Amino acid sequence: MTATTIQLSSMPEDEQRRQLRRAVIASTVGTAIEWYDFFLYSTVTGLVFAKLFFPTSDPLVGRSSATMATASGASRR
């Protein structure tokens, strides 16, 4: 694997600003998508996974179990 080094001083100032703007926009979009995914998965955990994976349990216990399983996976991530 070869590493490429770019010296910022060799780039024109407008190119530096353009690259910085692209990086900020890309990381903002990535973070927004990640939080949206987290929100959807958390919602589905309480509404669907409890009934799907713990059908014989009490609804409260099923939701708690599904939430703990999701929290366990999220903490390991």
QUIFENUR-V665546 format. One record per residue. N is the residue number from 1. RES is the residue in one letter. SS is DSSP state (alpha for helix, beta for strand, coil for the rest). PSI is psi in radians with two decimals (999 if undefined). Layout:
N&RES&SS&PSI, N&RES&SS&PSI
//
This chain:
1&M&coil&2.26, 2&T&coil&2.30, 3&A&coil&2.40, 4&T&coil&2.24, 5&T&coil&2.23, 6&I&coil&2.15, 7&Q&coil&2.22, 8&L&alpha&-0.51, 9&S&alpha&-0.41, 10&S&alpha&-0.24, 11&M&coil&2.51, 12&P&coil&2.69, 13&E&alpha&-0.69, 14&D&alpha&-0.55, 15&E&alpha&-0.67, 16&Q&alpha&-0.79, 17&R&alpha&-0.71, 18&R&alpha&-0.75, 19&Q&alpha&-0.71, 20&L&alpha&-0.76, 21&R&alpha&-0.75, 22&R&alpha&-0.72, 23&A&alpha&-0.73, 24&V&alpha&-0.76, 25&I&alpha&-0.77, 26&A&alpha&-0.74, 27&S&alpha&-0.56, 28&T&alpha&-0.78, 29&V&alpha&-0.76, 30&G&alpha&-0.73, 31&T&alpha&-0.71, 32&A&alpha&-0.73, 33&I&alpha&-0.73, 34&E&alpha&-0.74, 35&W&alpha&-0.61, 36&Y&alpha&-0.73, 37&D&alpha&-0.75, 38&F&alpha&-0.75, 39&F&alpha&-0.82, 40&L&alpha&-0.80, 41&Y&alpha&-0.67, 42&S&alpha&-0.68, 43&T&alpha&-0.78, 44&V&alpha&-0.57, 45&T&alpha&-0.84, 46&G&alpha&-0.56, 47&L&alpha&-0.64, 48&V&alpha&-0.86, 49&F&alpha&-0.59, 50&A&alpha&-0.78, 51&K&alpha&-0.57, 52&L&alpha&-0.80, 53&F&alpha&-0.35, 54&F&coil&1.08, 55&P&coil&-0.49, 56&T&coil&-0.14, 57&S&coil&2.82, 58&D&coil&2.52, 59&P&alpha&-0.69, 60&L&alpha&-0.74, 61&V&alpha&-0.68, 62&G&alpha&-0.76, 63&R&alpha&-0.72, 64&S&alpha&-0.74, 65&S&alpha&-0.75, 66&A&alpha&-0.70, 67&T&alpha&-0.71, 68&M&alpha&-0.67, 69&A&alpha&-0.73, 70&T&alpha&-0.75, 71&A&alpha&-0.65, 72&S&alpha&-0.79, 73&G&alpha&-0.67, 74&A&alpha&-0.62, 75&S&alpha&-0.52, 76&R&alpha&-0.37, 77&R&coil&999
//
